[in-house]
Amino acid sequence: MNISEWSQNILNGNKRSLSRAITEIESETETGKKILSNIYSSTGRAQIIGFTGSAGVGKSTLVRAVIKEQILRKKKTAVIAIDPSSPFSQGAILGDRIRMQDLTNNELVFIRSMASRKGLGGLASSSVNVMNLFDAAGFDVVIIETVGAGQDEVDIANIAQTTIIVANPSAGDEIQSMKSGLMEIGQIFAVNKSDLPGSDAALAYINALISLATNLEWTPISLKVIARREQGIKELVDAIDMHQSYLREETNWLIHRKEMAKNQVRSLIKSMSYNNLLKIIENNEITDKVITEVASGVTDPITAAEIIMGEIS
Amino acid sequence: MKLNQAVKVLIAKPGLDGHDRGAKVVARSLRDAGMEVIYTGIRQTPKMIAETALQEDVNVVGLSILSGAHLEIFPKIIKEMEDRDININEVLLFCGGIIPDEDVERVKKMGFHGVFGPGSDTRDIIKFINDFFS
């Protein structure tokens, strides 16, 4: 099968072609790049929805409930479920899928697990490319579930059109919700496991955060959900659709598309240049010498980094 | 067969038995050997396993079964995979759980290159997979 046939099969909705192309893209092969460039002009239709929040907050279970609701609405839904790679072995347990496995056979659903590999900020470096592939393949909704995020893993906001922050009751006090980072990037806040005590307080903190924000064009929506019992999910998907129509009808969609394009290209440049730099630095004899000097206290880390950067530029 | 990427493994529990300690131990040790591992959870139908292998484009499928239904259910899984245009000569198949000695040859003939029963050393499973891809 040549690459233009392969690309055409993806656009025609062939699952096997799509799945194999994702592997090519993940492995950063020339074939993957060519496929992506062939199909890119067919992107731009899908809703790109990000789900983020700490580990164990219920992201995968919530995504499952959202897929079910999308199925009821006859929306073809793709999921990119990202889990962390081991910094030691590079291995990974891709455990998000197990929460959604009962939806595997549904004709409208395609779930793909990804290890974060060298990716930073809660995503894998090829997430954005895989997202474009799903978009071109004709999915109405592409859901990206990040790695369990800390306070500043906010890269999802650069590639998703609508970002949902998943929170839990008893996750902290008012100060936590005032902090910068994760709490600033959401268009929708979902307090999951809201049958547990503390959900009203959690919602009140989030609402206070929203009401005090002065620099927002879109006023974030906050709601309570119980993903495991599929409660509040219709309201959540309605909120997503509301934000999507706001983006597409009330703002200048072209300006928004350009902003997203800028973010995508930037994030690719960031990971390309970081990986290239690492390659150069690790094969550089000056690096070892300077690092030895830092270890023995002769040179400070800032000076050392400047010496190495100066050496390679 | 050579791979220029991380080895992606599907560990699946077909049929109705719910004993998945073995499957989880294998999943964990393959992770520590640098592989990317997806575990389906228990009570999977042949269709679910084949569809997952399709969507995830895995290089390896490991089936764990303790119910005794392997001679019934394994051919169905292979058929479902082939129906989805997965070439089972390109995917490494292995299995574990309770496979009686007299069934091992039949299971191997179906296309399962490795059979790892109780007491298997996870290092042997890792070596078995790595040898296939080197």
Interface residues (C-beta under 8 A of the other chain):
Chain A: K15 R16 S19 R20 I22 T23 E26 S27 T29 S85 S86 S89 Q90 G91 A92 I93 L94 G95 R97 I98 Q101 T104 N105 F110 I111 R112 S113 A115 R117
Chain B: N4 Q5 A6 K8 A27 R28 L30 R31 D32 A33 G34 M35 E36 V37 I38 Y39 T40 G41 Q44 T45 K47 M48 E51 T52 L54 Q55 E56 D57 R84 D85 I86
